């Protein structure tokens, strides 16, 4: 079966995407769950331990608080309350923290620091799986045991206003609610006003037991302009006023002799120095946790807040409300909250928490009896029983009090140890699904590598022994063997396995697919080793010859893959690509000097012969006049552009906190400079790409770029000269949609030209123009999505592409494989130039809402993906345009380029899958390796779509 190289490459990438998806499903662990029952119930609670007469205390202690108000401020960093900003903008909260009846802590979240997993952590006490970062966009109902369900079962009446993620997680749990979308980050005013407008009426009523408020405006400001924006202060003051109103209202309803109310102020996650979140830096993990109630002692001195785990709040609130602790809770009681209770109540609270943790530990660990925390709990429980015996006997001496204090210390040590053990365990890997996914990924990689020699030949075709491989006895035997292994694994495994949960028909289809790939690989290997004719010495030498540039490209690609084995190289991967691109420029400079400035033995400069000039229609012109000097300047200009772009956005981990040119431009006092830079960049973008477009597309491009500046002016990033400061800002929806109209017009014109060149009348000019118009539409979309300070990244992209295409790739006659690798390297470097990293926090989700009035899932995901992978997309699309329009003499160039692109993506993806499997218990597996794995998976998916576009263009060439 013969296939074009591009078709084969696209199919391989689609198969690899399937393998990576299966691997991801198995790699991201399922958190440890208790198997005793679906939900904890009052009847499941243990009795109070006693070494003598049986204790009559078998019930959960009574609630400590009459009402609870939980105020969650999205993106609230701990320094916004405990730092200088707190002193300046949140005076009431600081007074409450320093002198009020409160307990203050730094609540440390666990990555991923995105909203939905953090809400799960706050309500269940468990640590959500890392894959929840993907599910954050579409949160299903939470079926796991949680605080909200327990409150509802106990008859508590709950009211909720704020982030509608709560309503999706807990449908039909609140007697009254009003949700606001958490993803429309352009709105930071109405989204909070919609909550506050309910407060006055709700606080006056007495028909509720729990009020939950989730404010989003602070987080949205962070996404828009960062934690140091001038908008942060007024928003913190607004939150401080709301907190004061709530606390004052609760105090006014206090009745002597009755239970007090509790006010909880916390953040679901923090905010990075760029204003985003999702990663594992301290500003993203550390959030303030303030518990205020008249039941607490008033402070006489301010102590620095201690650090607690965010999940500790769940068990604390359960105790405070008189509810069973959630079944899968891994947090432990925040003891200062119950210090005012009697000694017996304190011990009872600690025993209930310890019993729940020990049961979860017993269910999740086979050797639980050897766990230090479990042993400590057994000792504490025995001591507790002795204390109860003395208490029931009526002993009231100081010995009983000292003994109780000792038991409390034993319980606290045991709770911390068990909580730590459970937190470290996180979950169980689905090794079988991981293994099947890894096998598929590596089979695809071997197929690509084995077929490379044939795919890169002049006809760009492969002959796959598909029918002979599948219709052979070994294929049937292998299929039966793998099916038997599957049945054996799925019937003997004790843990849940995703691959085993599939229907038998689907599972056997995957097994047949794996078997088919293996048989094809074996057939190709057998044919190569047995049928291949020996080559002559001269031919072998010619085929195996590598230029210095080829050696550099091969060594750089392999070196980058090997560097992924170190966490530091993953965190600072941008440095690897910057180094490779700089080295590439030096190598290209050397090639230019060799070709155009090589000296003759007599000391003169080598000039081309008459035959050389006649052999190239463009090379003869290139060597005339000053164009050879422009060729010499191209790698130097590229080096200069790369150096400037490195100063624009600090990325990575080690130096991300340092100020960069982008921060300087985004400060409010430099708005004029930013406006000038943005307008100049948009003009340069038009000048660099309009020449290859039709007149209609030129007009649409110019109007679209004007609309881009209008959009940024509308949202307040830049300004027109005639605009005044302090004007009312808008969401820029109309201006953004104005740009989208012109984008669609340009894309329509480009597609029309492509269809015309294929169906109506074959035309190289129309085909080339159509491709460049599609590319221009992509450039216009990227210009709209990029923040104004990042527009120079787009300008330098176009400058380097124009220079390299005209003076290097054509002038030096690089083949399609070399040109493809260069495009891939530059695309990777520009991915980091625009401020991205391997940290989820650098994903700018605000780009997904440009032109949208409300959150719409598919467009938001698409726009966010285009913005994040703008660098690789622009360079890949330019590669298609370049191979199509500039290499007409080589019909196989498109197929070669697509194949090389697939190989370049498959090698790091396959080896990284193997690497994270080996390092799945590494200390930094969740903070460093897992986010990179998600990036690799999405990048492979994007590359698959690019190769499909390659294939479409290549098929049109072959058909014509």
C-alpha positions, 0 to 999 in steps of 0.5 A, a space after each residue: 500500500 503506497 502512501 504520500 509522505 505527508 499522508 503517512 505523517 499526518 496519520 502517525 501523528 493522529 495515532 500518537 495523539 490517541 496514545 498520549 491521550 490514553 497515557 494521560 488518562 492513566 498517568 494523572 492519578 485517581 486520588 485515594 478514596 475510602 471504600 467504606 461508603 459513598 458518604 460519611 454518616 453520623 452512624 459511622 462515627 466512632 464512640 469516645 474511647 474509654 479504658 474502663 466503663 463504656 462512654 455514653 458519648 457516641 454522637 458528634 459534638 454539638 456545633 460551635 457556631 450558629 452561622 458561618 459566612 465563607 468569603 472566598 476572594 479569587 486570586 487573593 495572595 497572602 501579601 494582599 492581606 499580611 503585606 504592605 498592600 494589606 496595611 494600605 488598602 485593607 485597614 479593617 481586615 488588618 485590624 481584625 487580624 492584629 487586634 480582633 477576635 480572630 485566628 490568622 493563617 497562611 493557607 497553602 494550596 497544592 498545584 494545580 492552582 486553578 479554581 475548580 480543583 481548589 474548590 474541591 479541596 476546600 469542600 472535600 478536604 482531598 487533593 484533586 488530581 492534576 487533570 482537574 486543570 483540564 476539567 476546570 473549564 467544564 466542572 461536572 457535579 461533585 459526587 464525592 463526600 463533601 462539606 456542602 453535601 453534609 451540611 445539606 443532609 444535616 438540614 443546614 440552609 445554604 445561600 451562595 452568590 458568586 463563581 458559578 463553578 460552585 453551582 456546577 459542582 453542587 447542583 440543587 444544594 443551595 436554597 438561594 443562589 446567583 452565579 456569575 461566570 468565572 471565565 469572562 476575565 475582561 469584567 472585574 466590576 459587574 462580576 462583583 457587584 452582582 454578588 454585593 447587591 444581594 448582601 444587604 437583604 441576605 444579612 438582614 434575614 435569619 433563615 440561613 445557616 451558611 452563606 458562601 460568597 466567591 468574588 472574582 474581580 481581583 483575579 480578573 484584574 490579575 489576568 488583565 494587568 498583573 498583581 501590581 496594577 493600579 486597579 488592585 488597590 481599589 479592588 482590595 479596598 472594595 473587598 475590605 468594605 464588604 468584609 467589614 459590612 458582613 462582620 458588623 452585621 454578624 456582631 449586631 445579631 449576637 445574643 448572649 448565651 447563644 452560639 456565635 457566628 464565624 466569618 472565614 476569609 480565604 483565597 482559592 489560590 494566589 497570583 503569580 508575578 504576571 497575574 496568572 495562576 496554575 503553577 507552583 510558585 509561592 505567590 500562587 500557593 500562599 493565600 490568607 486564611 482568616 477566621 473571625 468570631 466573637 467566640 475567639 479571644 481578642 488578641 493583645 499582640 500581633 503574631 506572624 501567621 502560621 502556615 496550614 494546609 488549605 485542606 485543613 479548613 474542611 475538617 475545621 469547618 465540619 467540626 465547627 458546624 457539627 458535621 461528619 468530616 468528609 470521607 476522603 479528607 486528608 487535612 487535620 483540624 486547625 486546633 486554635 479554633 477549638 481551644 476555647 472548648 472543654 478538654 473533653 470536647 477538644 479530645 473528642 474533636 481530635 479523635 474523630 479527625 484521627 479516626 477518619 484519617 486512619 481509616 483513609 490511610 488503612 484503605 489506601 496503604 497496604 502497610 498502614 500499620 507501619 505508618 508512623 502516624 498510624 502508630 502515633 494515633 493508636 498510642 494517642 487513642 489508648 491514652 485518650 481512653 485512660 483519660 476518659 476513664 479518669 474523667 468518668 470516675 470524677 477525677 478533677 485533679 491537675 493530673 487529669 488536666 496535664 494528662 489531657 494536654 499530653 494526649 492533645 499533643 499526641 493527637 496533633 502529632 499523629 494527625 500531622 503525620 497521617 495527613 502528610 502521608 496521605 498528601 504525599 500518596 496523592 493517588 494511584 497510577 493506572 500503570 496498565 493504561 500508561 503502558 498501552 499508551 506508551 506502546 502506541 506512542 513508541 510504535 508510531 515513533 519507530 514507524 516514522 524512523 523506519 520509513 524516513 529513508 523512503 519518505 525523504 526520497 524524490 517521490 516522497 512516497 512509502 510502500 507499507 506492507 499492510 495487507 501482508 502483515 495483517 493477513 499473516 499467522 504471526 499477526 493473529 497469534 500476537 493479537 490472541 496473546 495480547 488479548 489474553 494478557 488484557 483479560 488476565 490483567 483486567 480480571 486480576 487487578 485490584 485497582 481501577 483501570 481505565 483501559 479495563 473499564 472500556 467495553 470489550 469491543 473497544 478494548 479489543 479494537 485497540 489491541 488489534 490496532 496495537 498488533 497491526 502497528 507492531 506487525 507493520 514495523 516487523 515487516 518493514 524491518 524484515 524487508 529492510 534487512 533481507 531485501 535491501 541491495 548493497 550499495 556501492 562505496 561511492 553511493 554509500 558515501 554520498 548518501 551518508 554524508 552530513 554537512 556541518 549544518 546537518 550535524 548541528 540540527 541533529 545534535 541540537 534536536 537530540 540534545 534538547 530531548 536529553 535535556 528534558 530529563 532534568 527538572 531545571 532544564 524543563 523549568 528553564 527550557 527557553 534557555 535551551 531554545 535560545 542557545 540553539 537558535 543563536 548557534 543556528 544563526 552562527 552556522 548560517 552565517 558561516 554558510 553565507 561566508 563560504 558561499 559568497 565570500 570565500 577567498 580564492 588561492 590568489 587572495 581574491 573573492 570567489 565569483 560564480 562561473 557562467 554555468 553557475 549563473 545560468 543554472 539558477 534563475 534567482 541565484 544569479 541576481 542574488 549575487 549581484 549588487 548588495 544582496 550578498 551583503 544582505 544575506 550576510 546581515 540576515 543571521 546577524 539581524 536575527 541574532 539582534 532580534 532574538 536578543 531584544 525579544 529576550 528582554 521583553 518577557 522574563 520567563 521560566 522560574 529562576 528569573 521570572 520575578 525580575 522586571 523586564 521591558 514588558 513590565 515597564 511598558 505595562 506600567 500606567 506611567 508609560 502608557 504613551 510609550 506603549 501606545 506608540 510601540 503598539 501603533 508602530 508595530 501594527 504599521 510594520 505588520 501591514 508593510 511586511 505582509 500586504 505585498 503578497 495579498 490581493 487588493 481586497 485582502 490588503 484593504 481588509 488587513 489594513 482595516 483589521 489592524 486599525 480595529 486591533 488598535 481600537 480594541 486595545 484602546 477601548 479596553 484601556 491598554 493603549 490610547 488615541 492621541 485625542 483620548 482623555 485619561 479617566 474615560 470609561 472603559 468598555 469590554 471592546 466586544 464591538 471592536 474585536 468583532 469588527 476585526 473578526 469580520 475582516 479576518 473571516 473576509 481574508 480567510 474566505 478570499 484565501 480559500 477561494 483562491 486555493 479552490 480556484 487554483 485547484 478546481 477552476 484553472 490550475 494557477 501557481 500564482 493563485 495558489 501562492 496568493 491563497 496560502 499567503 492570504 490564509 497566513 495573513 488572516 492568522 497574523 491578524 488574529 494573533 495581533 488581536 490576541 497579543 497584548 500590546 507589549 507583545 506586538 514586537 514579537 509578531 513584528 520580529 517574526 515577520 522580519 526574520 521570516 522575510 529575510 531568511 526566506 529571501 536571502 537564506 533558504 533560497 539563496 543557500 539552497 537548503 533542502 526541505 528537511 533543513 528548512 523544516 527543522 529551522 522553522 521548528 526551532 524558531 517556532 519553539 524559541 518564539 513560543 518562549 519569546 512571547 512569555 510562555 513557559 512550562 508553567 500553566 500559570 503563563 497561559 493567558 486565558 484572557 485571550 480566550 474572551 476577546 470579542 465575547 460577551 459571555 463565556 462560550 467554551 469552544 471559542 474560548 478554548 480555541 482562542 486561548 490555544 491560538 494565542 498560546 501556540 502563536 509562535 509555533 503556528 506562525 512558523 509552521 504556516 509560513 513553512 507551508 507557504 514557503 515550501 509551496 511558493 518558493 520550491 516549485 521545482 521540487 514537487 516532494 518538498 511539501 511531503 518532506 517538510 510534513 514528514 520532518 515536522 512529524 518526526 521532530 514532534 514525535 521524538 520528544 513526545 515519545 521520550 518524555 512519556 517514557 521519562 515521566 513514567 520513570 520519574 512518576 515518584 520524583 519530588 517535582 513530578 507535579 510541579 515541573 514534569 506534569 505541566 510539561 506533559 500537558 504542554 507536550 500533549 497539546 503541542 502534539 495535537 496542534 502539530 497533528 492539525 498542522 500536518 493535516 493542513 500540510 497533507 491537504 496542500 500536498 494532495 493538491 500538488 500531487 493531484 495537479 
